[in-house]
């Protein structure tokens, strides 16, 4: 049996689901395909925090509000933060950022990925967008002017335009032979949630250690103090830390964080994720577009990955809406390249900045250590420089799509 659509979105993760919702009134016949059940379980406020979280920017919040998803997120669990402290564990340099410097209430919100995902899927089920769950892609090839996708159960899907939103290890990207530039950071990220003796004070904390950056991101739970941690260390060190009993891990973590929030009382189950940077050489081809992690993955240093993905989705939706109004062929590379031209420079610039930070804080020579500590102090003393960083973090600058504008 063959199913035809105007647009196939492969991947119902956060970014793919956002794109589908952004196109719901476009007049296009859209089908979202995913290997998961695409179901939503009742949310339990007392359940442990999911280990994977995102630091949603103000721009991402505006996109989710306009897609009628934000209320679903807030009704589940969300943790706003208004300040950020960053310091060099090997020196004296430090910098403090505050939302109030640009007259904003918050710098962003720490949200469990599952909370965002469920809120998006919930909205998708309320729309007339086609959903094909438990569908694993087996083959993909050109067939005339269309793409022909074959699923593991033998069903076939046909569409002139396919959007790859299927994550960092994108099957669509691999099957279409889309080239990437990628390299291993030679670091692993340990992620989990921990309870601390002292309050995080709605502040995101980041210490650059000799092994790699360590972030404590605030989580909200009444009567207790919780943080999500992202700890970047060498593979050898990650193996050692993952083998520790919970109490031993908490003591190591407390030491690495210089006890800034007092004792690390307990830790949930830990995940260890190899860090690899990847960027597609092209985001588009005939009848094909890549968005989110399928197009680019970056170091989790600033928690910006999903924010880039939401902006990808909003810009691509804007481009496709405009093309529909003009009667243009959506699969035309000339149409799709409008999305690539707007997003690739921004994504590359942020990836380069994150790479630069990562390399700078891993450098041991004394002159480099002096330079980074001096730089942090200079930024901390410049209200204008700090405001610029805050505006960037909030998503208040650059070529913003309509969905993200104030």
Number of C-alpha atoms within 10 A of each C-alpha: 6 11 12 16 17 17 22 25 23 27 25 27 22 25 27 28 23 27 27 27 26 22 21 17 12 17 11 15 16 22 23 24 25 22 16 14 11 20 10 15 8 7 13 9 11 7 7 10 24 17 20 16 25 22 26 28 24 23 26 25 21 19 24 25 16 14 19 15 24 19 11 18 21 14 12 17 19 20 19 21 23 18 21 18 16 20 20 20 21 14 14 14 21 21 19 16 21 20 20 14 16 17 9 15 14 19 28 25 24 25 27 23 18 20 22 25 20 23 24 28 22 17 16 22 14 8 14 13 18 16 20 17 16 15 20 17 22 16 16 19 13 15 12 8 13 19 20 21 23 19 18 12 11 13 14 18 21 23 23 23 24 25 24 25 32 27 24 18 13 17 21 26 24 13 13 14 9 16 13 16 10 13 11 11 16 13 21 24 23 21 22 21 25 24 20 22 16 16 17 20 12 21 22 26 22 24 21 23 20 15 15 20 25 24 24 23 29 27 29 18 15 7 7 12 20 26 29 27 25 27 27 29 23 16 17 11 13 19 14 11 20 15 10 12 9 17 13 12 19 21 16 15 20 18 13 19 21 13 15 17 19 13 17 25 17 16 20 16 14 17 14 18 15 16 20 17 17 21 22 20 13 15 26 25 17 20 22 23 26 30 28 25 23 27 29 26 25 25 21 19 19 14 20 20 22 22 23 26 27 27 27 27 31 27 25 27 24 20 18 23 18 15 15 14 10 9 8 13 16 22 23 16 17 14 19 24 19 16 25 20 11 17 22 18 11 14 21 14 11 17 21 13 12 18 16 12 16 17 12 14 21 17 13 11 8 8 10 14 20 13 13 20 21 16 15 18 17 16 19 18 13 11 13 13 12 20 19 15 13 23 18 15 22 22 25 17 13 10 14 17 19 13 23 22 14 9
